[in-house]
Amino acid sequence: MAELMFRGLIPAFPTPLKADGVIDEANLARIVDYQIERGASGLVPVGGTGEANSFSLADRRRIVEITVTAAAGRVPVIAGVLDPGLGGALESGRAYREAGADGLMVIPPYYARPDQDGTLRYFRALAPELKLPIVFYDNPYRTNMVTTPATIARLEEEGLIVGMKASSTDLYHFDQLARLVSDRFCLLSGQDTLFVEQVLLGAKGGVLTSAALLPGYWDVVQKRAEQGRVKEALAMQGRLHPLMDALFSEQFPEAVRRAFALIGLPIGRSLPPVGALSAAAEARLAEAVGALVADGTLAKV
């Protein structure tokens, strides 16, 4: 198999904030270390979990810069470009490149909702200007548009993207794509709840939110799946179902922040429009985290 640019567990992680909403630079560096020391193969700052669209461009550039400095070359940093159109995406991508990012995770232009040819035109305009490896961010739930496997394969053929994060429950779409792309393509799961299934279909790793808390655990899950120990991999994934249900149930990504606080890494609250968790959600999250701490799956800091 060809050497892959990005593979393994690449957490998408929340941005630590102080009480006044200012970036908590010390805790940002701290959770970068936390993830790398526990087995992360890369990092995705300013993605959806990082609340990219709640920050100014200057703040997002600073978040990437701190992440790159703290990572210190130990793992690649792939910054999220979640802008809805060309002008913003160019500004963000250039700023992240100047901040030292190793790659970009780029969502298609969801406000315009282009057809397949429009998506091709968009990335043909972006890629030559950004001059960094691009991971296509496929997230139909957020964009309300489906990019076909044939279009994504065409983007690879033209050298415009090097991989894709698949944040979709459509396993048939994923399977079709895996059959069309090359061995060099960094096909990454973006669906925590279906990670094993996507690995079995060809994922080379994953950009997972829950991996921000336990990247090493997910790395073992991936290895089990790749070794054909499917029942073990599914059982390990199933052990995290209560946590994943709690993380994604409401006010995302506030529950991810609360989970970090529960293990001894308080990183502040989410910015508007995200609000606080309900009492029921707080209790469900505390129970899920507590169970994983009790059985040794998750350690407090």
N, C-alpha and C positions, 0 to 999 in steps of 0.2 A: 504493500500500500504506500502511496505517495506520502511524504511528510506533510502534515497538516499545520496550517498557520495557527488555528485556534481549535482546541479540543478540551475535553474534560469538563470539570465543573467550574463555571464562570458565574459567580453570583451577581444578580442585580440587587443592589442594596440601598437602603434609605439614607438620606442625607441628614447627619446630625445637626440639630439646631438648638440655639439657646432659647431661653424663655421669651425673648423679644423677637424671635424669628430670624435672627442673624446666624449665619453659618458657624457652627461650633468646630473650629479648625482642629483643635486638639483631639476631640472625640472622633472626628473624621479620620484622622491619621490612626487613631487607636483601633477603629473597627476595620480599617484596611489591614493592619497587622493581624488582628483577630482572624480574619478570613484566610489570609495567606498562611498563617501559622497552622491553621486547621485543614489545609489541603486544597484551597482554591487554586485553579489553574489559570485564572484570569479574573478580571473585575469589570463590571459595567456600572460606572457612575452615571448620573443624570439620565437614567432610563425612567420608565413609568414608576417603578418602585422608589426611585430617587426624586420623584415629583418634579421632573424637569420643567414642565410647563408652568410651574408656580414661581420660577426664579427668573431674574433678568439674565441677559446674555453675560454680563460681567460676572454675576454670581456663578453661573454655570461654568464659565471658563475657570474661575477660581476653584470650584469643586474638583474639576478635572486636574488642574495643576497640583492641588494638594494630594489627590489620589496617586498621581504619577510620582510625585516626590516620595510619598510614603511607601509606595510599591517598590521603588528603587531598583527597577529592572528585574525583580523576582518573578513577576508574571506580567503578561500584556494587559494594557488598559484599553477597553473598547468603549468609547463614549457614545451615549445615546443622542441621536439627532431626531427629535420628535416634532420638529416644526411642520406645519401643515402645507407649506409651499416652498418654492424654489429659493426665493430671496432669503428667507429665514434659515433654511437648511444650509445654504452656502455660507452665511455668516457664522452659524454655529459650527459647522464642520471646520472652517478655517480657524476659528478661535480654538477649537479643541486640538487641532494639529499644532498650533503655536504653543499650546499648553503642554504638549508632549505625548498626546494620545498615540497609541500604536495602531488603532483602528477605529472605525465608526460603525454603529448599529443604526441604520437609517430606515425610518418608516416611510411607506409611500405617501404621496400627497393626498391626504384623506379629505380635505375640504372640497377639492375639485372633483374627487371621485372619478378619476380618469378610466378609460377603457384600457385594454391590454397594450395597445400601441402607445397610449399616453404615458403609461408607466415606463415603457421602454424609453420614450423621449425624455422623461424626467431624469432617469439614471444616466442616460447618455449626456445630459447637460451637467449633472452633478459630478460624476466620477472624475473626469479630467481636471476639474477645478479643485477638488478636495485632496487629491494626491495621497490618499491613505486607503488601505484595504477596507472594503465596505461589506458588512454583514447586513443582508436584507432582513428587515423586521416585519414578519408576516403576522398580523394581529387583526383578523377580521372582526373580532368583537369590538375593537376600538375604532377601526377605520370604516366599518360597514361596506367593505369591498373585498372581493376575492381575487387574488392574483393567481393565475393558473400555473400549474407545474411547468407547462411549456414556456410560459413567459419567464419564469424564474430561471429555467435552464438556459434560455436565450441570453439572459443577463450574464450568466456565467460564461457562456460561449464567447460573448463579446468582451470579456475581461472587465466587466463593470462591477461585479460583486465576487467575493471569495467564499461566501457562505450565507446561511439563513438561520434566524431564530424562528422556530415554528410555535407560535402561541395560538394554537388551534386544537380543537378536539376532533378535527376531521382526519382520522387516520388513513382513509383512502387517499386523500389529497397528499398526505405525507408519503405514503407508499409509492404513489405515482412519481412524485418528485425524486425520491431516492433512486428510482430506476432510470431517471433521465440525466442526473448530474454525474460528474466525474468523481474519481476516488480522491481528488484533491479538494473537493468541495467541503467546506466546514458546515455540515448539516447538524444543527443544534436544536435540541428540544427546548421549547419554551413553555412547556405545560407540566408543572410539578406533578399533577395527579396522573399523568400518562407517560412519565419519563421512561419507565421500563419498556412499555410498548413501543415508544418511539426509538429507543436504542435497538430493540429487536428488529425494527424496520430499517435501521441504518444510521441513526443519530450517532455522532461522534462525541457527544457530550451534551451539556445543557446550560442555558442561561436561566437559572431558577431562582426565584425569590427566597424559598425556604433554604436554599443552599447558603444564603448569607449567614444563617444560624449554624448550620452543620454541613459544610462542604465535604469534609472527610467521609461522613456517613454516606452521602450521595455518591461519592467516588467509589466506595465499596459496592453500592448498589449497581453502578454501571459495570464494574468489573465482573460481578456475578452474572449479570445479563449477558455480557460479551463472552463469558466462559460457558454459556449454556446452562447455567444454574438458575433457570428461570423461576422455579417455585421459590427459591430462596430470595431472589431479587424482588419478586412480587410481594413476598411476606414482609421484607424490609420496607418496601414502599408503603405497604398497608399499615405498618406500625406508625407511619407519619400521617395517616389520614385525619385523625382528630386535630393535629396541628394545622394541616393544610386547610381543613374546613374552617378552623378558627381564624387563620390568617386572611382568608379571602371572603369571609362571610359578609362583612360590612365595613364601610369607611376605609377602604384600602388607600394607602398602606399604613394607616394608623396602627393596626394590629401588629404589624411587623415591628414598629417602633416599641410598642408595649412589650412584645416578646423579648426584645433586647434588654429592656428595663428589668424584666423578670429574671434574667440571668446575670444581672449586675452591671449592665452597660446602658445606663439611661442616655437616650439621644434626643430627647425633646419630643414635642408634639408636631403633628402635621400642620401645614399651612391651609388656609381656606382655599377651596370650599370644603375640604375634608374636615370632619368634626370628630368628637370623642366617641368612643365605643359605648354602646349601651351596657348597662350593668350585666345583662345576660351574656353578652359577647365577652366582656371582661372576665367573667367567671369561667366561661367555656375555654378561653385562651389560657387562663391560669391553670385550669385543670389539665389541659393538653401539655403545656410546658412542664408542669409539676410531675406528670407521669413520666416524661422523657428524662427529666433530671433524676427521678427516683430509680429508673432502671439503668442509668448510666449512659443513655444515648446522647444526652445533652448535659454539658457541665456548666455550672455557674462560674463566673469569672471572679 
